[in-house]
Amino acid sequence: MAELRPVTLITGASAGIGAALAHVFAAHGHELVLVARREQLLAGLADAIAATGAPRPMVLRADVARIDAARRIADALAADGREPEIVVNNAGFGLAGPAAALDRGEQLAMIDLNVRALTDLSLAFLAALERRKGGILNVASVAAFLPGPGMAVYYATKAYVLSFSQALHHELAPKGVRVTTLAPGPVPTEFQARAGITAMKFPRALTRTAEQVAQDGYRGLQQGARLVVPGLGNKLITVLLGMLPRAQVLDVAARLNRGRS
């Protein structure tokens, strides 16, 4: 049996941070497998990467929130003679508004994608990641560091990503597998429109581009960092949040989220 080729698997790769991560990994010589539901956008991204002289990424149209997504992805990779060396869990979405007013089914779907699917894909390929001394890059958010009235479920899903990924970092380090959590602050992408955020004016000191975030995330994973918070302003905020009374943090988050919808 021929040896499987190592690849970097990136979910939610069709736009925003996911697409930027694809460009960064490709520029550093990684062979890619791009996963998302929007096949046409994935194909365009694959063409753009190939145009730089890098190998054209494999494109997989898949909804990673499906219960059988990890198995289907593994089967597709094996059939093509590939296996993950790095898994990048970027797929996710948010919803703005009070939890009681938002559609309950949509909020549960958010948990399925942001939490269950990320967990499944973080664990599904561990044998290959250990064998290849690879890594996992899980995309969280500065939102992970506080409760978020006005985006309660989204903030809670990112808190899970942060907690789970940091624990996994500790567990897998002795096996040579790097696990890095990428927790960006405001990044202007289509995320805001999907979340129903209409007021999108973010402080310049906190805002980073998708490309900057991707570069920071890649560098952190390569260095084996446990946590990457892009931008000095965002780093300071995460420290400050741990020092303030919880009631004050809740009030600040509620005011910010009220101003976005």
C-alpha positions in Angstrom: 0.0 0.0 0.0 1.4 3.4 -1.0 2.1 5.9 1.8 -0.6 8.6 2.1 0.5 12.1 1.3 0.4 14.7 4.1 -2.0 17.6 3.7 -3.4 20.6 5.6 -7.1 20.4 5.9 -8.9 23.7 6.3 -12.6 24.0 7.0 -14.7 27.1 6.3 -12.1 28.0 3.6 -14.4 29.7 1.1 -14.0 33.2 2.4 -12.6 35.5 5.2 -10.1 34.1 7.6 -10.4 30.6 6.1 -9.4 31.8 2.6 -6.6 33.9 4.1 -5.3 30.9 6.0 -5.3 28.8 2.8 -3.1 31.4 1.1 -0.7 31.5 4.0 -0.3 27.8 4.3 0.1 27.4 0.5 2.7 30.1 0.5 4.7 28.1 3.0 4.6 24.9 0.9 1.7 23.0 2.4 -0.5 20.9 0.1 -4.1 21.8 1.0 -7.5 20.3 1.2 -10.2 23.0 1.3 -13.6 22.2 2.8 -16.8 24.3 2.8 -20.3 24.2 1.4 -19.8 26.7 -1.4 -17.9 24.7 -4.0 -17.7 27.5 -6.6 -15.9 29.8 -4.1 -13.6 27.0 -3.1 -12.8 26.3 -6.8 -12.0 30.0 -7.3 -9.7 30.0 -4.3 -8.0 26.8 -5.5 -7.4 28.4 -8.9 -6.0 31.5 -7.3 -3.5 29.5 -5.2 -2.5 27.4 -8.2 -1.9 30.6 -10.1 0.9 31.5 -7.6 2.8 28.3 -8.6 1.7 26.3 -5.6 0.0 22.9 -6.0 -3.7 23.3 -6.7 -5.6 22.4 -3.5 -8.1 19.5 -3.4 -11.6 20.9 -3.0 -14.2 19.1 -0.9 -17.8 20.4 -0.9 -19.1 19.4 2.6 -21.2 20.6 5.4 -19.0 19.9 8.4 -21.9 20.3 10.7 -23.3 16.9 9.4 -22.9 14.1 11.9 -21.0 12.0 9.4 -18.8 14.8 8.1 -15.5 13.6 9.6 -16.0 10.1 8.2 -16.9 11.4 4.7 -13.9 13.7 4.7 -11.6 10.9 5.8 -13.0 8.6 3.1 -12.5 11.2 0.4 -8.9 11.9 1.5 -8.0 8.2 1.7 -9.5 7.5 -1.7 -7.2 10.2 -3.1 -4.1 8.9 -1.2 -4.0 11.7 1.4 -4.2 12.1 5.1 -4.1 15.2 7.4 -0.9 16.5 8.9 -2.5 19.7 10.0 -6.2 20.3 10.7 -7.5 23.9 10.7 -11.0 24.2 12.2 -12.2 27.6 11.0 -15.8 26.9 10.0 -18.3 28.7 12.2 -20.8 31.5 12.4 -22.4 33.8 14.9 -25.9 35.3 15.5 -26.5 38.8 17.0 -29.5 39.4 19.2 -31.0 38.2 22.5 -31.0 34.4 22.8 -34.8 34.4 23.6 -35.5 36.4 20.4 -33.3 34.4 18.0 -34.5 31.3 16.2 -33.8 28.3 18.5 -33.0 26.0 15.7 -30.4 28.3 14.2 -28.8 28.7 17.6 -28.6 24.9 18.0 -27.1 24.7 14.5 -24.5 27.2 15.6 -23.6 24.9 18.5 -23.4 21.9 16.1 -20.9 23.7 13.8 -18.9 25.8 16.3 -18.6 23.1 19.0 -19.6 19.6 18.0 -18.0 19.6 14.5 -14.8 21.3 15.7 -14.5 18.7 18.4 -15.1 15.8 16.0 -12.6 17.1 13.5 -10.0 17.8 16.2 -10.2 14.2 17.3 -10.9 12.3 14.1 -7.4 12.4 12.6 -5.3 12.1 15.8 -3.5 8.9 14.7 -2.2 10.7 11.5 -1.4 13.9 13.4 0.6 11.9 16.0 2.4 9.9 13.3 3.4 13.0 11.4 4.0 15.2 14.5 1.5 17.6 13.0 -0.9 20.1 14.5 -4.4 21.5 15.0 -5.3 25.2 14.6 -8.7 26.0 16.1 -10.2 29.4 15.5 -11.9 31.0 18.5 -12.4 34.7 19.2 -11.7 37.3 21.8 -15.4 36.6 22.6 -14.2 33.4 24.2 -12.9 35.4 27.2 -16.3 36.8 28.4 -20.0 36.1 28.4 -21.8 38.0 25.7 -25.3 39.2 26.3 -26.7 40.0 22.9 -24.7 37.1 21.3 -24.9 34.7 24.2 -24.7 31.4 22.3 -21.9 32.5 20.0 -19.7 33.7 22.9 -20.4 30.5 24.7 -19.3 28.4 21.7 -16.1 30.3 21.5 -15.5 29.9 25.2 -15.8 26.1 24.6 -13.3 26.3 21.7 -10.8 28.1 23.9 -11.2 25.7 26.9 -11.2 22.5 24.8 -8.3 23.5 22.6 -6.1 24.6 25.5 -6.7 21.3 27.3 -6.0 19.4 24.1 -2.7 21.4 23.7 -1.7 20.1 27.1 -2.7 16.5 26.4 -1.2 16.2 23.0 2.1 18.0 23.6 3.9 14.9 24.9 2.9 13.1 21.7 4.4 15.8 19.5 1.1 17.3 18.3 0.8 21.1 18.4 -2.6 22.5 19.3 -3.0 26.3 18.9 -6.1 28.4 19.6 -6.4 31.5 17.4 -8.5 34.2 19.1 -8.9 37.3 16.9 -10.7 40.4 17.7 -12.7 42.3 15.1 -12.0 41.2 11.5 -14.1 42.7 8.7 -15.4 39.7 6.7 -18.8 38.3 5.7 -19.1 37.0 9.3 -20.8 40.2 10.3 -23.5 40.1 7.7 -24.2 36.4 8.5 -24.5 37.2 12.1 -27.0 40.1 11.5 -24.5 42.7 12.7 -25.5 46.0 10.9 -23.3 48.5 12.8 -19.8 47.4 11.9 -17.6 50.2 13.1 -14.8 48.7 15.1 -12.0 50.5 16.9 -9.0 50.8 14.6 -6.6 49.7 17.4 -8.4 46.4 17.7 -9.2 45.6 14.1 -7.0 43.3 12.1 -7.4 42.1 8.5 -8.0 38.4 7.7 -4.6 38.3 6.2 -2.9 39.6 9.4 -4.8 37.1 11.5 -3.9 34.2 9.2 -0.2 35.1 9.3 -0.3 35.3 13.1 -2.2 32.0 13.4 0.2 30.2 11.1 3.3 31.6 12.9 1.8 30.6 16.3 1.0 27.0 15.2 4.5 26.6 13.8 6.0 27.8 17.1 3.7 25.5 19.1 1.9 28.4 20.8 -1.0 27.5 23.0 -2.8 30.7 22.3 -2.6 33.4 19.7 -4.4 36.7 20.1 -3.6 38.9 17.1 -2.9 42.6 17.9 -1.6 44.3 21.0 -4.9 45.9 21.8 -6.7 42.6 21.8 -4.1 41.0 24.0 -4.5 43.8 26.5 -8.3 43.4 26.5 -8.0 39.7 27.3 -5.8 40.5 30.3 -8.1 43.3 31.4 -11.2 41.1 31.2 -9.7 38.8 33.8 -9.2 41.6 36.2 -12.6 43.3 36.1 -15.6 42.3 38.1 -17.9 39.9 36.1 -20.9 42.1 36.5 -19.0 45.0 34.9 -17.8 42.7 32.0 -21.4 41.6 31.4 -22.6 45.2 31.2 -19.8 46.2 28.8 -20.5 43.3 26.5 -24.2 43.9 26.5 -23.7 47.6 25.5 -21.3 46.6 22.7 -23.6 44.0 21.3 -26.7 46.3 21.5 -24.8 48.8 19.3 -24.2 46.2 16.6 -27.7 45.2 15.7 
